[in-house]
Amino acid sequence: MKMTPLLLTALMAGLSVPASAATISLNATVRDFCSSAYTAVQGCTPHQDFNNNGTGSRPGAVKATLGADGKPVYNNPTTSGDIFSGAANFDQWYRDTPGVNQTIATTLELTETSPGIYQYLSYAYFPIDGLGWGNQGNSHNYHFTMELHTTFTYQTGQVFSFTGDDDVWVFINDQLVIDLGGIHGAASQSVNLDTLNLVAGENYDFDFFFAERHLTGSNLRITTSIAFDDNNNVPEPGTLALAALALVGAAGARRRNSR
């Protein structure tokens, strides 16, 4: 195979493409629950924490450090009685519990909206409509939790911002950095990673926990300069270019050997 100048230029251009991706796909786990106000779902035990009558923000509902199993630890806040029904029920939020929740895999895709800035935005975040225990007589499936776990390489200047409802807890390096616990409208918090005593160039864990527990809406907005590790492991353009060069070389070798 003859290597023309045009082909060589195209391949070398591919090698110089930055590794930064236009999207980052993060695998997530959703758990569907039956509302405390709905008992018509066969085999599902209504959960007291979902669609109860309490509302309001409740910071401090989980401890500042993840548990040994990588899950939030209930903190038994004194003001939480109308929203949280205790540690045993909370422990079911992010753990598979037959007869109480159903587990569904999903993906959260962040899009690069400007150089180095990634965002996910939904004013109607209902990833399991019609799935799991179903919508329970509502227009959407409102009663679920979502968690995702990934890693990233810390670089100075990185920021993570969230706006949404209901409960949201974000942990970086196993430490709580965003606390939006409670049943509430869309609320916002941000964390500047430069304040977390991280080491530039080192890899760290990122753990995100979300809950939708009421019937008034479901908002989820992430804006960040963190380039999370993409769970789908899509080859980067430079890698594809190297593969193309290898194919060209192999084709040339076959041509030479056939003479």
C-alpha positions in Angstrom: 0.0 0.0 0.0 1.5 3.3 -1.1 1.7 6.0 1.7 0.5 9.1 -0.1 1.3 12.6 1.4 -2.5 13.1 2.0 -2.9 9.9 3.9 0.2 10.5 6.0 -0.9 14.1 6.9 -4.4 12.8 7.9 -2.9 10.1 10.1 -0.4 12.5 11.8 -3.2 14.9 12.4 -5.1 12.2 14.2 -2.1 11.6 16.4 -2.1 15.2 17.5 -5.7 15.3 18.6 -6.0 16.1 22.3 -7.2 13.3 24.6 -10.0 15.4 26.0 -13.4 13.9 25.1 -16.5 15.7 24.0 -18.5 13.5 26.4 -17.9 11.5 29.6 -20.1 8.5 30.2 -20.5 7.4 33.8 -22.1 4.1 34.8 -24.7 4.6 37.5 -27.1 2.4 39.6 -30.7 3.3 40.2 -32.8 1.7 42.9 -36.6 1.9 42.6 -38.8 2.1 45.8 -42.5 1.9 46.5 -44.0 5.0 47.9 -45.2 5.0 51.5 -48.6 6.3 50.2 -49.0 3.5 47.6 -49.7 -0.2 48.4 -51.0 -1.5 45.0 -47.6 -2.9 43.7 -47.5 -6.6 44.1 -44.5 -7.8 46.2 -43.2 -4.4 47.1 -43.0 -3.2 50.7 -43.8 0.6 50.8 -40.8 2.5 52.1 -41.4 5.1 54.8 -38.8 7.5 53.5 -40.3 7.9 50.1 -43.3 10.3 49.6 -43.8 10.9 53.3 -45.2 14.2 54.5 -42.0 15.9 55.6 -40.1 18.5 53.6 -37.1 20.8 54.1 -33.3 20.7 54.0 -31.6 18.5 56.5 -27.8 18.9 56.4 -25.9 16.5 58.6 -28.0 13.5 57.8 -25.0 11.4 56.9 -21.5 11.3 58.4 -18.6 13.2 57.0 -16.8 10.0 55.9 -18.0 7.1 53.7 -18.4 3.7 55.4 -16.1 0.8 54.9 -18.4 -0.5 52.1 -18.3 2.8 50.2 -21.8 3.9 51.3 -23.0 6.9 53.2 -23.5 6.3 57.0 -26.7 7.6 58.6 -25.9 10.2 61.2 -29.3 10.3 63.1 -29.7 14.1 63.0 -32.1 15.3 65.7 -34.1 17.4 63.2 -34.7 14.5 60.8 -37.6 12.7 62.2 -40.2 14.0 59.7 -38.0 13.1 56.7 -35.7 10.1 57.7 -37.1 7.1 59.5 -33.9 5.8 61.0 -30.7 4.0 60.1 -32.2 0.7 59.2 -34.4 2.2 56.5 -31.7 4.6 55.3 -29.4 1.6 54.8 -31.8 0.3 52.2 -31.4 3.4 50.0 -28.1 2.3 48.3 -28.1 -1.4 49.0 -30.0 -4.1 47.1 -33.0 -5.2 49.3 -35.4 -7.8 47.8 -39.0 -6.8 48.2 -38.1 -3.2 49.0 -36.1 -2.0 46.0 -35.3 -3.0 42.4 -31.9 -2.2 40.9 -31.6 -0.8 37.4 -28.4 0.2 35.5 -28.2 3.5 33.8 -25.7 6.0 32.4 -25.1 9.6 33.1 -23.4 11.4 30.2 -21.6 14.7 30.8 -21.1 16.9 27.7 -18.2 19.3 27.2 -20.0 22.6 26.9 -16.9 24.7 26.7 -13.2 23.8 26.8 -12.6 21.7 29.9 -16.1 22.3 31.3 -18.5 19.3 31.5 -22.2 19.4 32.3 -25.2 17.2 32.7 -28.6 19.0 32.9 -32.1 17.7 33.3 -35.1 19.5 34.6 -37.0 16.2 34.5 -34.6 13.5 35.7 -36.7 10.4 35.6 -34.4 7.6 34.3 -36.7 4.7 35.3 -40.2 5.8 34.1 -42.2 2.6 33.6 -39.5 0.4 35.0 -38.9 -1.4 38.3 -42.0 -1.1 40.5 -43.5 1.2 37.9 -44.9 4.8 38.2 -47.3 3.8 41.0 -50.2 5.8 39.5 -48.1 8.9 38.9 -47.0 10.6 35.7 -43.4 9.6 36.5 -41.5 7.1 38.6 -40.7 9.5 41.4 -39.3 7.2 44.1 -35.7 6.2 43.5 -32.1 6.6 44.4 -29.1 6.9 42.2 -25.4 6.4 42.9 -22.3 6.5 40.7 -18.6 5.9 41.5 -15.7 6.9 39.4 -12.1 8.3 39.7 -10.3 11.3 38.4 -6.8 12.9 38.3 -6.7 16.0 40.4 -5.4 19.2 38.8 -5.4 22.6 40.5 -8.3 24.8 39.8 -10.9 22.0 39.5 -14.5 22.8 40.7 -17.6 20.6 41.0 -21.1 22.2 41.2 -24.5 20.7 41.7 -28.0 21.9 41.6 -31.0 19.6 42.2 -33.4 17.8 44.4 -34.0 15.9 46.6 -31.1 14.5 48.7 -27.6 14.8 47.2 -24.3 13.8 48.9 -20.9 14.0 47.1 -17.8 12.4 48.5 -14.2 13.0 47.2 -11.5 10.9 48.6 -14.1 9.3 50.9 -14.9 12.8 52.5 -18.2 14.6 52.3 -17.8 17.7 50.2 -21.5 18.5 49.2 -24.4 18.0 51.6 -27.9 18.7 50.3 -29.8 16.2 52.4 -33.6 16.5 52.7 -36.8 16.7 50.7 -36.6 20.2 49.0 -36.7 22.1 45.8 -33.7 22.6 43.6 -30.7 23.6 45.8 -27.1 24.3 44.9 -23.6 23.7 46.3 -20.1 23.9 44.9 -16.7 22.6 46.0 -13.3 24.0 45.0 -11.0 21.0 45.0 -8.1 23.2 45.8 -9.5 23.4 49.4 -9.4 19.6 49.9 -5.6 19.1 50.4 -5.3 16.9 47.4 -2.0 16.3 45.5 -1.9 17.4 41.9 -1.4 14.5 39.5 -2.7 11.9 41.9 -5.9 9.9 41.3 -8.9 10.1 43.7 -12.3 8.4 44.2 -15.5 10.3 43.4 -18.8 9.0 44.9 -22.2 10.6 44.1 -25.4 9.7 45.9 -28.8 11.1 44.8 -32.4 10.5 46.0 -35.8 11.5 44.5 -38.5 11.1 47.2 -41.3 13.5 46.5 -43.9 14.2 43.7 -43.1 17.8 42.9 -40.2 17.4 40.4 -36.7 16.0 39.8 -33.9 18.3 38.8 -30.3 17.3 38.3 -27.5 19.6 37.1 -23.8 18.9 37.3 -21.2 21.4 36.1 -17.6 20.6 36.6 -14.0 21.1 35.3 -13.1 17.6 36.6 -12.3 15.2 33.7 -13.7 12.0 35.2 -12.5 8.7 34.0 -15.0 7.5 31.3 -16.5 4.2 32.3 -17.1 3.2 28.7 -13.3 3.2 27.8 -13.9 4.6 24.3 -10.6 4.7 22.4 -9.2 8.3 22.1 -8.5 9.8 18.7 -4.8 9.4 19.1 -5.2 5.7 19.8 -7.4 5.3 16.8 -4.7 7.0 14.6 -2.1 4.6 15.9 -4.3 1.7 15.1 -4.8 3.1 11.6 -1.0 3.4 11.1 -0.6 -0.2 12.2 -3.2 -1.3 9.7 -1.4 0.7 6.9 1.9 -1.0 7.9 0.4 -4.4 7.9 -1.2 -3.8 4.5 2.2 -2.7 3.1 3.9 -5.8 4.6 1.3 -8.1 2.9 1.9 -6.4 -0.4 5.7 -6.8 -0.1 5.3 -10.5 0.9 3.0 -11.2 -2.1 5.6 -10.1 -4.6 
